[in-house]
Amino acid sequence: QVQLVESGGGLVQAGGSLRLSCVASGGIFSINAMGWYRQAQGKQRELVAEISSGGIPNYADSVKGRFTISRDNAKNTVYLQMNSLKPEDTAVYYCNGGRGAIWRGSWGQGTQVTVSS
């Protein structure tokens, strides 16, 4: 069973930056497309960024130009650099397999991101 542990969230003012990390264990990380998802209070979970096994990123329109996803296969880790944060980015952020992923793990605890105006 693949386990995913997210970290790096926090409280930041609008315009600020955060870098999220997610470590995966129990699966073959390097061959899997990975994604960052978020769920705001009262809303459905949405995919905001994903990266293919070959390192090609893709972003939701709402974060394009502000967020950057990357991966370090040697560390079984996927990152999300978030710049120019907005209050509407406030959510719990999770990682898991992206679209077309070979595997998806159990959802982790996520990491809370709160952006104040």
Buried (B, 14 or more C-beta within 10 A) or exposed (E): EBEBBBBBBEEBEEEBEBBBBBBBEEBEBEEBBBBBBBBBEEEEBEBBBBBBBEEEBBBBEEBEEBBBBBBEBEEBBBBBBBBEBBEEBBBBBBBBBBEEBEBBBEBBEBBEBBBEE
